[in-house]
Amino acid sequence: MDKMTIVIPVTVKSKVTEDLKTKIVADMKRQVQAAELDFEQFQFDARKSLNEHANANPMALEGMRERIEYEKNQRGHALQELKDKLERANNLEIGSEIGHGTLERSVEITIGSDLEALMGAEIVVEDGKVIAFRA
């Protein structure tokens, strides 16, 4: 066998434009708002559940409190991570490039092919249109 066809990843990068930045920031704001509402609803439900079980076995109540606190911390960390992403989105520089995903391509290789050179392929997109290929 002198040649082989393989599938390799291709990184897709987007050039940051005003439109892209606006879309990313708006999407992140929606995600933060949804997470904040979810967090508030969780806290309300948790308080309600603790009040309903106030007369329960103290050991069971303590276990419930621990589970609620654990979940509260998990949700709080997730919310903070979204807020951090929103901050990074607000700080994106116009003209910079950001990762936008990965595609695959089929490549025919032969004995002696430079696999390293093939693996670094990128597609650069601006406002949905391909503007460059990089190897």
DSSP file with accessible surface (Angstrom, degrees, kcal/mol):
  #  RESIDUE AA STRUCTURE BP1 BP2  ACC     N-H-->O    O-->H-N    N-H-->O    O-->H-N    TCO  KAPPA ALPHA  PHI   PSI    X-CA   Y-CA   Z-CA
    1    1 A M              0   0  178      0, 0.0     3,-0.1     0, 0.0   109,-0.0   0.000 360.0 360.0 360.0 119.8    0.0    0.0    0.0
    2    2 A D        +     0   0  134      1,-0.1   109,-1.0   108,-0.1     2,-0.3   0.590 360.0  25.8-100.2 -14.6    1.6    3.3   -1.2
    3    3 A K  E     -A  110   0A 122    107,-0.2     2,-0.3     2,-0.0   107,-0.2  -0.977  58.3-168.6-148.2 161.3   -1.1    5.7   -0.1
    4    4 A M  E     -A  109   0A  96    105,-2.5   105,-3.6    -2,-0.3     2,-0.5  -0.994  19.4-133.4-150.0 145.5   -3.9    6.0    2.3
    5    5 A T  E     +A  108   0A  90     -2,-0.3     2,-0.3   103,-0.3   103,-0.2  -0.906  32.5 176.9-102.9 126.3   -6.9    8.4    2.8
    6    6 A I  E     -A  107   0A  40    101,-3.1   101,-3.1    -2,-0.5     2,-0.5  -0.853  28.7-124.8-125.5 162.1   -7.3    9.6    6.3
    7    7 A V  E     -A  106   0A  82     -2,-0.3    99,-0.2    99,-0.2    97,-0.0  -0.932  32.3-179.9-107.2 126.2   -9.7   12.1    8.1
    8    8 A I  E     -A  105   0A   4     97,-2.7    97,-2.3    -2,-0.5     2,-0.1  -0.923  29.2-104.0-126.0 154.0   -8.0   14.9   10.0
    9    9 A P  E     -A  104   0A  58      0, 0.0     2,-0.4     0, 0.0   112,-0.3  -0.443  25.6-159.8 -76.0 148.8   -9.4   17.8   12.1
   10   10 A V  E     -A  103   0A   8     93,-2.9    93,-2.9    -2,-0.1     2,-0.3  -0.995  16.2-133.7-127.5 122.9   -9.5   21.3   10.7
   11   11 A T  E     -Ab 102 122A  56    110,-2.0   112,-2.6    -2,-0.4     2,-0.5  -0.591  14.3-151.3 -77.1 134.4   -9.8   24.2   13.2
   12   12 A V  E     -Ab 101 123A  15     89,-2.8    88,-3.2    -2,-0.3    89,-0.7  -0.935  15.2-174.2-107.4 126.3  -12.3   26.9   12.3
   13   13 A K  E     -Ab  99 124A  56    110,-3.0   112,-2.8    -2,-0.5     2,-0.5  -0.937  13.0-145.4-119.2 145.2  -11.6   30.3   13.6
   14   14 A S  E     -Ab  98 125A   7     84,-2.9    84,-2.4    -2,-0.4     2,-0.4  -0.927  14.6-131.2-110.8 134.6  -13.8   33.4   13.4
   15   15 A K  E     -A   97   0A  71    110,-3.2   112,-0.5    -2,-0.5     2,-0.4  -0.691  34.4-115.9 -78.9 128.7  -12.4   36.9   12.9
   16   16 A V        +     0   0    2     80,-3.5    79,-3.0    -2,-0.4     2,-0.3  -0.552  42.8 171.4 -73.7 121.2  -14.1   39.1   15.5
   17   17 A T     >  -     0   0   15     -2,-0.4     4,-2.8    77,-0.2     5,-0.2  -0.744  49.5-100.5-116.3 171.2  -16.3   41.8   13.9
   18   18 A E  H  > S+     0   0  122     -2,-0.3     4,-2.6     1,-0.2     5,-0.2   0.920 124.3  49.9 -57.8 -44.7  -18.7   44.2   15.6
   19   19 A D  H  > S+     0   0  100      2,-0.2     4,-2.4     1,-0.2    -1,-0.2   0.927 112.2  46.1 -61.2 -46.2  -21.6   42.0   14.5
   20   20 A L  H  > S+     0   0   29      2,-0.2     4,-2.8     1,-0.2     5,-0.2   0.934 113.4  49.1 -63.9 -44.5  -20.0   38.8   15.9
   21   21 A K  H  X S+     0   0   47     -4,-2.8     4,-2.9     1,-0.2     5,-0.3   0.926 110.7  50.9 -61.0 -43.4  -19.0   40.4   19.1
   22   22 A T  H  X S+     0   0   85     -4,-2.6     4,-2.5    -5,-0.2    -1,-0.2   0.916 112.1  47.2 -60.5 -43.1  -22.6   41.8   19.5
   23   23 A K  H  X S+     0   0  146     -4,-2.4     4,-2.5     2,-0.2    -2,-0.2   0.918 113.3  47.7 -65.0 -44.1  -24.1   38.3   18.9
   24   24 A I  H  X S+     0   0   42     -4,-2.8     4,-2.6     2,-0.2    -2,-0.2   0.940 113.8  46.7 -63.5 -46.2  -21.7   36.6   21.3
   25   25 A V  H  X S+     0   0   15     -4,-2.9     4,-2.6    -5,-0.2    -2,-0.2   0.929 113.0  49.2 -63.2 -43.7  -22.3   39.2   24.1
   26   26 A A  H  X S+     0   0   35     -4,-2.5     4,-2.2    -5,-0.3    -1,-0.2   0.920 112.2  48.4 -62.7 -42.6  -26.1   39.0   23.6
   27   27 A D  H  X S+     0   0   68     -4,-2.5     4,-2.3     2,-0.2    -2,-0.2   0.923 112.1  48.6 -63.8 -42.9  -26.0   35.2   23.8
   28   28 A M  H  X S+     0   0   17     -4,-2.6     4,-2.7     1,-0.2    -2,-0.2   0.899 109.1  53.2 -66.0 -37.4  -23.8   35.2   26.9
   29   29 A K  H  X S+     0   0  106     -4,-2.6     4,-2.7     2,-0.2    -1,-0.2   0.915 109.1  49.6 -62.5 -41.5  -26.2   37.8   28.5
   30   30 A R  H  X S+     0   0  143     -4,-2.2     4,-2.5     1,-0.2    -2,-0.2   0.914 111.6  48.6 -62.7 -42.4  -29.1   35.5   27.8
   31   31 A Q  H  X S+     0   0   75     -4,-2.3     4,-2.4     2,-0.2    -2,-0.2   0.906 112.0  48.5 -65.1 -41.3  -27.3   32.5   29.3
   32   32 A V  H  X S+     0   0   10     -4,-2.7     4,-2.7     2,-0.2    -2,-0.2   0.935 112.2  48.9 -64.4 -44.9  -26.3   34.5   32.4
   33   33 A Q  H  X S+     0   0  117     -4,-2.7     4,-2.5     1,-0.2    -2,-0.2   0.922 112.4  48.2 -61.7 -42.7  -29.9   35.7   32.9
   34   34 A A  H  X S+     0   0   58     -4,-2.5     4,-2.5     1,-0.2    -1,-0.2   0.915 112.8  48.2 -64.1 -41.8  -31.3   32.2   32.5
   35   35 A A  H  X S+     0   0   23     -4,-2.4     4,-2.6     2,-0.2    -2,-0.2   0.882 110.6  51.5 -66.8 -37.7  -28.7   30.8   35.0
   36   36 A E  H  X S+     0   0   68     -4,-2.7     4,-2.6     2,-0.2    -2,-0.2   0.932 111.4  47.1 -65.0 -42.6  -29.5   33.6   37.5
   37   37 A L  H  X S+     0   0  115     -4,-2.5     4,-2.6     1,-0.2    -2,-0.2   0.916 112.8  49.4 -63.3 -42.9  -33.2   32.8   37.2
   38   38 A D  H  X S+     0   0   85     -4,-2.5     4,-2.6     2,-0.2    -2,-0.2   0.913 111.1  49.8 -61.9 -42.4  -32.5   29.1   37.6
   39   39 A F  H  X S+     0   0   35     -4,-2.6     4,-2.4     2,-0.2    -2,-0.2   0.922 111.7  47.8 -63.7 -44.5  -30.3   29.8   40.7
   40   40 A E  H  X S+     0   0  118     -4,-2.6     4,-2.4     2,-0.2    -2,-0.2   0.914 112.4  49.1 -63.0 -42.4  -33.0   32.0   42.3
   41   41 A Q  H  X S+     0   0  100     -4,-2.6     4,-2.8     1,-0.2     5,-0.2   0.909 110.1  51.7 -64.5 -40.4  -35.6   29.3   41.6
   42   42 A F  H  X S+     0   0   30     -4,-2.6     4,-2.7     2,-0.2    -2,-0.2   0.931 110.1  48.4 -60.8 -45.8  -33.4   26.7   43.1
   43   43 A Q  H  X S+     0   0   49     -4,-2.4     4,-2.5     2,-0.2    -2,-0.2   0.911 112.2  49.0 -63.7 -39.7  -32.8   28.7   46.3
   44   44 A F  H  X S+     0   0  107     -4,-2.4     4,-2.4     1,-0.2    -2,-0.2   0.948 113.6  45.9 -62.5 -49.1  -36.6   29.3   46.6
   45   45 A D  H  X S+     0   0   73     -4,-2.8     4,-2.6     1,-0.2    -2,-0.2   0.873 111.8  52.5 -62.2 -38.1  -37.3   25.6   46.2
   46   46 A A  H  X S+     0   0   10     -4,-2.7     4,-2.6    -5,-0.2    -1,-0.2   0.932 110.4  46.5 -64.9 -46.0  -34.6   24.7   48.6
   47   47 A R  H  X S+     0   0  139     -4,-2.5     4,-2.5     2,-0.2    -2,-0.2   0.920 113.4  50.0 -60.8 -43.2  -35.9   27.0   51.3
   48   48 A K  H  X S+     0   0  107     -4,-2.4     4,-2.4     1,-0.2    -2,-0.2   0.928 111.4  48.2 -61.4 -44.8  -39.4   25.7   50.7
   49   49 A S  H  X S+     0   0   35     -4,-2.6     4,-1.6     1,-0.2    -1,-0.2   0.909 111.5  49.4 -64.2 -42.0  -38.3   22.1   51.0
   50   50 A L  H  < S+     0   0   38     -4,-2.6    -1,-0.2     1,-0.2    -2,-0.2   0.907 111.6  49.4 -64.9 -39.6  -36.3   22.8   54.2
   51   51 A N  H >< S+     0   0  125     -4,-2.5     3,-1.2     1,-0.2     4,-0.2   0.891 109.7  51.4 -65.4 -39.6  -39.3   24.5   55.7
   52   52 A E  H 3< S+     0   0  126     -4,-2.4     3,-0.3     1,-0.2    -1,-0.2   0.803 116.6  40.5 -66.3 -29.4  -41.6   21.6   54.7
   53   53 A H  T >< S+     0   0   77     -4,-1.6     3,-2.0    -5,-0.2    -1,-0.2   0.121  78.0 116.9-105.9  20.6  -39.2   19.1   56.3
   54   54 A A  T <  S+     0   0   54     -3,-1.2    -1,-0.2     1,-0.3    -2,-0.1   0.813  79.0  48.0 -59.5 -30.0  -38.4   21.2   59.4
   55   55 A N  T 3  S+     0   0  167     -3,-0.3    -1,-0.3    -4,-0.2    -2,-0.1   0.342  91.9 112.0 -94.0   8.5  -40.0   18.6   61.7
   56   56 A A  S <  S-     0   0   40     -3,-2.0    -3,-0.0     1,-0.2     5,-0.0  -0.150  86.7 -62.3 -75.3 173.0  -38.1   15.7   60.1
   57   57 A N     >  -     0   0   96      1,-0.1     4,-2.7     2,-0.1     5,-0.2  -0.322  48.1-129.4 -52.7 129.3  -35.4   13.6   61.6
   58   58 A P  H  > S+     0   0  101      0, 0.0     4,-2.3     0, 0.0     5,-0.2   0.848 108.0  52.0 -56.6 -35.0  -32.5   15.9   62.4
   59   59 A M  H  > S+     0   0  155      2,-0.2     4,-2.1     1,-0.2     5,-0.1   0.922 111.5  46.0 -67.6 -42.3  -30.0   13.5   60.6
   60   60 A A  H  > S+     0   0   55      2,-0.2     4,-2.3     1,-0.2    -1,-0.2   0.898 112.5  51.3 -66.4 -39.5  -32.2   13.5   57.5
   61   61 A L  H  X S+     0   0   15     -4,-2.7     4,-2.5     2,-0.2    -2,-0.2   0.905 109.3  50.1 -64.6 -40.3  -32.6   17.3   57.6
   62   62 A E  H  X S+     0   0   89     -4,-2.3     4,-2.3    -5,-0.2    -1,-0.2   0.909 109.8  50.8 -65.6 -39.6  -28.8   17.7   57.9
   63   63 A G  H  X S+     0   0   18     -4,-2.1     4,-2.3     2,-0.2    -2,-0.2   0.905 110.2  50.1 -62.6 -39.9  -28.3   15.4   54.9
   64   64 A M  H  X S+     0   0   30     -4,-2.3     4,-2.6     1,-0.2    -2,-0.2   0.922 109.5  51.0 -64.3 -43.4  -30.8   17.5   53.0
   65   65 A R  H  X S+     0   0  114     -4,-2.5     4,-2.8     1,-0.2    -2,-0.2   0.898 109.8  50.3 -60.4 -41.9  -29.0   20.7   53.9
   66   66 A E  H  X S+     0   0  122     -4,-2.3     4,-2.5     2,-0.2    -1,-0.2   0.912 111.5  47.3 -63.6 -44.1  -25.7   19.2   52.8
   67   67 A R  H  X S+     0   0  161     -4,-2.3     4,-2.6     2,-0.2    -2,-0.2   0.912 113.7  48.5 -63.5 -41.3  -27.1   18.2   49.4
   68   68 A I  H  X S+     0   0   29     -4,-2.6     4,-2.9     2,-0.2    -2,-0.2   0.926 111.9  48.7 -64.6 -44.1  -28.7   21.6   49.0
   69   69 A E  H  X S+     0   0   91     -4,-2.8     4,-2.5     2,-0.2    -2,-0.2   0.909 111.4  50.2 -63.6 -40.4  -25.5   23.4   49.9
   70   70 A Y  H  X S+     0   0  147     -4,-2.5     4,-2.3     2,-0.2    -2,-0.2   0.951 113.6  44.7 -61.3 -48.3  -23.5   21.2   47.4
   71   71 A E  H  X S+     0   0   68     -4,-2.6     4,-2.7     1,-0.2     5,-0.2   0.893 111.4  53.8 -64.2 -39.2  -26.0   21.9   44.6
   72   72 A K  H  X S+     0   0   74     -4,-2.9     4,-2.5     1,-0.2    -1,-0.2   0.922 109.8  47.7 -61.4 -43.8  -26.0   25.6   45.5
   73   73 A N  H  X S+     0   0   75     -4,-2.5     4,-2.6     2,-0.2    -2,-0.2   0.910 111.5  50.6 -63.9 -42.0  -22.2   25.7   45.2
   74   74 A Q  H  X S+     0   0   91     -4,-2.3     4,-2.2     1,-0.2    -2,-0.2   0.937 114.3  43.4 -61.1 -47.9  -22.3   23.8   41.9
   75   75 A R  H  X S+     0   0   67     -4,-2.7     4,-2.5     2,-0.2    -1,-0.2   0.875 112.4  53.5 -67.3 -36.7  -24.8   26.2   40.5
   76   76 A G  H  X S+     0   0   25     -4,-2.5     4,-2.5    -5,-0.2    -2,-0.2   0.913 109.9  47.5 -63.9 -42.4  -23.0   29.2   41.9
   77   77 A H  H  X S+     0   0  127     -4,-2.6     4,-2.4     2,-0.2    -2,-0.2   0.905 112.0  49.9 -64.7 -42.3  -19.8   28.1   40.3
   78   78 A A  H  X S+     0   0   54     -4,-2.2     4,-2.1     2,-0.2    -2,-0.2   0.913 111.3  49.4 -62.8 -41.4  -21.5   27.6   36.9
   79   79 A L  H  X S+     0   0   17     -4,-2.5     4,-2.3     2,-0.2    -2,-0.2   0.930 111.1  49.1 -63.3 -43.9  -23.1   31.0   37.1
   80   80 A Q  H  X S+     0   0   94     -4,-2.5     4,-2.5     1,-0.2    -2,-0.2   0.898 108.3  54.1 -64.6 -36.9  -19.8   32.6   37.9
   81   81 A E  H  X S+     0   0  114     -4,-2.4     4,-2.3     1,-0.2    -1,-0.2   0.918 108.8  48.7 -62.8 -41.3  -18.2   30.8   35.0
   82   82 A L  H  X S+     0   0   31     -4,-2.1     4,-2.4     2,-0.2    -2,-0.2   0.908 110.3  51.0 -64.6 -40.0  -20.9   32.2   32.7
   83   83 A K  H  X S+     0   0   78     -4,-2.3     4,-2.2     1,-0.2    -2,-0.2   0.894 109.5  50.9 -64.4 -37.8  -20.3   35.7   34.1
   84   84 A D  H  X S+     0   0   72     -4,-2.5     4,-2.4     2,-0.2    -1,-0.2   0.901 109.4  50.3 -65.0 -40.5  -16.6   35.3   33.4
   85   85 A K  H  X S+     0   0   83     -4,-2.3     4,-2.5     2,-0.2    -2,-0.2   0.893 108.9  52.1 -63.8 -39.3  -17.3   34.3   29.9
   86   86 A L  H  X S+     0   0   30     -4,-2.4     4,-2.5     2,-0.2    -2,-0.2   0.921 108.8  50.6 -61.9 -42.5  -19.5   37.3   29.4
   87   87 A E  H  X S+     0   0  108     -4,-2.2     4,-1.3     1,-0.2    -2,-0.2   0.923 110.9  48.2 -61.6 -44.2  -16.7   39.5   30.7
   88   88 A R  H  < S+     0   0  144     -4,-2.4     4,-0.3     1,-0.2    -1,-0.2   0.895 110.4  52.4 -63.8 -38.0  -14.3   37.9   28.2
   89   89 A A  H >< S+     0   0    5     -4,-2.5     3,-1.4     1,-0.2    -2,-0.2   0.914 107.4  51.7 -64.2 -41.5  -16.8   38.4   25.4
   90   90 A N  H 3< S+     0   0   65     -4,-2.5    -1,-0.2     1,-0.3    -2,-0.2   0.794 110.2  50.8 -63.9 -27.0  -17.1   42.1   26.3
   91   91 A N  T 3< S+     0   0  102     -4,-1.3    -1,-0.3    -5,-0.2    -2,-0.2   0.359  78.7 128.9 -94.3   4.2  -13.3   42.3   26.1
   92   92 A L    <   -     0   0   35     -3,-1.4     2,-0.4    -4,-0.3    -3,-0.0  -0.384  56.8-130.9 -60.3 136.7  -13.0   40.7   22.7
   93   93 A E    >   -     0   0  148      4,-0.1     3,-1.9    -2,-0.1   -77,-0.3  -0.769  20.0-113.3 -92.6 133.6  -10.9   42.9   20.4
   94   94 A I  T 3  S+     0   0   84     -2,-0.4   -77,-0.2     1,-0.2     3,-0.1  -0.424 104.4  25.7 -61.6 132.0  -12.2   43.6   16.9
   95   95 A G  T 3  S+     0   0   39    -79,-3.0    -1,-0.2     1,-0.4   -78,-0.1   0.176  94.7 117.3  96.8 -16.6  -10.0   41.9   14.3
   96   96 A S    <   -     0   0   42     -3,-1.9   -80,-3.5   -81,-0.1     2,-0.4  -0.255  63.0-120.7 -75.2 170.3   -8.8   39.2   16.7
   97   97 A E  E     -A   15   0A  67    -82,-0.2     2,-0.3    -3,-0.1   -82,-0.2  -0.937  25.1-171.9-117.1 140.2   -9.5   35.5   16.0
   98   98 A I  E     -A   14   0A  39    -84,-2.4   -84,-2.9    -2,-0.4     2,-0.1  -0.938  34.3 -96.7-127.3 150.8  -11.4   33.1   18.2
   99   99 A G  E     +A   13   0A  61     -2,-0.3   -86,-0.2   -86,-0.2     3,-0.1  -0.402  36.9 175.9 -63.3 138.5  -12.0   29.4   18.0
  100  100 A H  E     -     0   0A 117    -88,-3.2     2,-0.3     1,-0.5   -87,-0.2   0.293  51.4 -75.5-128.4   1.8  -15.3   28.6   16.4
  101  101 A G  E     -A   12   0A  38    -89,-0.7   -89,-2.8     2,-0.0    -1,-0.5  -0.816  46.9 -79.7 136.0-170.1  -15.2   24.8   16.2
  102  102 A T  E     -A   11   0A  94     -2,-0.3     2,-0.2   -91,-0.2   -91,-0.2  -0.996  29.7-175.7-138.6 138.9  -13.6   21.9   14.3
  103  103 A L  E     -A   10   0A  97    -93,-2.9   -93,-2.9    -2,-0.4     2,-0.3  -0.688  21.4-124.6-117.5 178.3  -14.4   20.3   11.0
  104  104 A E  E     -A    9   0A 154    -95,-0.3     2,-0.3    -2,-0.2   -97,-0.0  -0.940  20.1-171.8-125.6 151.1  -12.9   17.2    9.4
  105  105 A R  E     -A    8   0A  96    -97,-2.3   -97,-2.7    -2,-0.3     2,-0.4  -0.985  23.5-122.5-138.6 152.1  -11.3   16.7    6.0
  106  106 A S  E     -A    7   0A  90     -2,-0.3     2,-0.4   -99,-0.2   -99,-0.2  -0.789  31.1-175.5 -93.2 134.4  -10.1   13.7    4.0
  107  107 A V  E     -A    6   0A  18   -101,-3.1  -101,-3.1    -2,-0.4     2,-0.6  -0.992  21.7-137.3-132.5 137.3   -6.5   13.8    3.0
  108  108 A E  E     -A    5   0A 112     -2,-0.4     2,-0.3  -103,-0.2  -103,-0.3  -0.837  28.0-172.2 -93.7 124.3   -4.6   11.3    0.9
  109  109 A I  E     -A    4   0A  31   -105,-3.6  -105,-2.5    -2,-0.6     2,-0.3  -0.842   6.9-168.3-115.8 155.3   -1.1   10.6    2.3
  110  110 A T  E >   -A    3   0A  74     -2,-0.3     3,-2.4  -107,-0.2  -107,-0.2  -0.822  46.4 -64.6-129.3 172.2    1.8    8.7    1.0
  111  111 A I  T 3  S+     0   0  145   -109,-1.0    -1,-0.0    -2,-0.3  -109,-0.0  -0.369 126.5  24.8 -57.5 128.2    5.0    7.4    2.4
  112  112 A G  T 3  S+     0   0   78      1,-0.3    -1,-0.3    -2,-0.1     2,-0.0   0.404  85.0 148.6  94.6  -3.9    7.0   10.5    3.4
  113  113 A S    <   -     0   0   48     -3,-2.4     2,-1.2     1,-0.1    -1,-0.3  -0.350  54.3-119.3 -63.1 144.2    4.0   12.8    3.8
  114  114 A D     >  -     0   0  102      1,-0.2     4,-1.5     2,-0.1     3,-0.2  -0.722  32.0-178.2 -87.1  94.6    4.5   15.5    6.5
  115  115 A L  H  > S+     0   0   83     -2,-1.2     4,-2.0     1,-0.2    -1,-0.2   0.861  78.1  59.5 -65.0 -35.3    1.7   14.6    8.9
  116  116 A E  H  > S+     0   0  156      1,-0.2     4,-0.8     2,-0.2    -1,-0.2   0.910 104.7  49.8 -59.7 -42.5    2.5   17.5   11.2
  117  117 A A  H  4 S+     0   0   50     -3,-0.2     3,-0.4     1,-0.2    -1,-0.2   0.880 111.3  49.3 -65.5 -35.9    1.9   20.0    8.4
  118  118 A L  H >< S+     0   0   38     -4,-1.5     3,-1.0     1,-0.2    -1,-0.2   0.844 104.9  58.8 -71.6 -31.5   -1.4   18.4    7.6
  119  119 A M  H 3< S+     0   0   85     -4,-2.0    -1,-0.2     1,-0.2    -2,-0.2   0.710  95.7  62.5 -75.0 -18.5   -2.6   18.4   11.2
  120  120 A G  T 3< S+     0   0   43     -4,-0.8    -1,-0.2    -3,-0.4    -2,-0.1   0.242  71.3 140.1 -93.9  18.5   -2.3   22.2   11.6
  121  121 A A    <   -     0   0    7     -3,-1.0  -110,-2.0  -112,-0.3     2,-0.3  -0.300  26.8-177.4 -67.8 141.6   -4.9   23.2    9.0
  122  122 A E  E     -bC  11 134A  39     12,-2.8    12,-2.8  -112,-0.2     2,-0.4  -0.979  21.1-151.4-136.6 151.6   -7.2   26.1    9.8
  123  123 A I  E     -bC  12 133A  30   -112,-2.6  -110,-3.0    -2,-0.3     2,-0.5  -0.988  15.7-153.3-118.9 130.1  -10.1   27.9    8.1
  124  124 A V  E     -bC  13 132A   0      8,-2.8     7,-3.0    -2,-0.4     8,-1.5  -0.921  12.9-169.3-108.5 131.0  -10.6   31.5    9.0
  125  125 A V  E     -bC  14 130A  21   -112,-2.8  -110,-3.2    -2,-0.5     2,-0.4  -0.923  11.1-168.6-121.4 141.2  -14.2   32.9    8.7
  126  126 A E  E >  S- C   0 129A  67      3,-2.9     3,-1.9    -2,-0.4  -110,-0.1  -0.984  79.3 -18.5-130.6 120.6  -15.4   36.5    8.8
  127  127 A D  T 3  S-     0   0   89   -112,-0.5    -1,-0.1    -2,-0.4     3,-0.1   0.880 129.6 -50.5  50.3  42.7  -19.1   37.2    9.1
  128  128 A G  T 3  S+     0   0   70      1,-0.2     2,-0.4     0, 0.0    -1,-0.3   0.414 117.1 108.7  83.7  -2.3  -19.9   33.6    7.9
  129  129 A K  E <  S-C  126   0A 153     -3,-1.9    -3,-2.9     2,-0.0     2,-0.3  -0.906  73.4-115.8-113.2 137.1  -17.6   33.8    4.9
  130  130 A V  E     +C  125   0A  82     -2,-0.4    -5,-0.3    -5,-0.2     3,-0.1  -0.505  37.1 168.2 -67.9 126.4  -14.4   31.9    4.4
  131  131 A I  E     +     0   0A  79     -7,-3.0     2,-0.3     1,-0.3    -6,-0.2   0.542  59.0  10.5-116.2 -13.8  -11.5   34.5    4.1
  132  132 A A  E     -C  124   0A  33     -8,-1.5    -8,-2.8     2,-0.0     2,-0.4  -0.984  48.5-149.9-163.8 151.7   -8.4   32.2    4.5
  133  133 A F  E     -C  123   0A 161     -2,-0.3     2,-0.4   -10,-0.2   -10,-0.2  -0.970  21.2-168.1-117.8 138.0   -7.0   28.7    4.6
  134  134 A R  E      C  122   0A  96    -12,-2.8   -12,-2.8    -2,-0.4    -2,-0.0  -0.991 360.0 360.0-128.9 140.2   -3.9   28.1    6.7
  135  135 A A              0   0  112     -2,-0.4   -17,-0.1   -14,-0.2   -14,-0.1  -0.719 360.0 360.0-111.6 360.0   -1.8   25.0    6.7
